[in-house]
């Protein structure tokens, strides 16, 4: 669930984004075009937080009106060289596949949380994950959801935080987090209307975490 930022936090994160710079206007497509919404979307990614690089989480959401069994679904984590560094099956604490409730209902989201996660999750679907390496989710890497673990599986949705991560990127990459936004409890959060225009820069912005 989205919430509005406090004035101070919004200004601080906006100022940080301005200092770090956005993708150039030349990269931006000429006109927005809203594509057909996938059934499952990446809703929020926090690659670091106040507790450090492993204070991280990924939230996905079921946007359909039907219950959805994520049997065999996986999330792949990419480094900034566009290499898969981890494949995570979407399972509950018993090892069974996660079932997402219809959109708008309790349980329509799944949150994967890192070892040092400092937030609070309201969804009953929480999957603790040992993200690999000292960095876990790379701040200049990417995240993508697939409907199967097969190497040629169809990518359902993805977001990248640098231009090189083409396997996860849609359109122009989203703005990467940094130490400043981490201390402000920021994350890359999808827009309020849950639109998916196949352009990460347009669909995501650095906001205060919602978990």
Protein Blocks (a to p, Z undefined) as FASTA:
>chain_A
ZZdddfklmmmmmmmmmmnopadfklpcfbdcdddddfbdcfbdcfbdfkojklccdddd
dfbfbdcdfehiacddddfkopafbdcddddfkopacddddehiahiaccdddfklcbdc
fbfbdcddddehjklpafklccdddfbfbfkbccfbdcdfbfklmmlpghjadddddfkl
mmnopacdddfklpaehiaklmpccdddfZZ
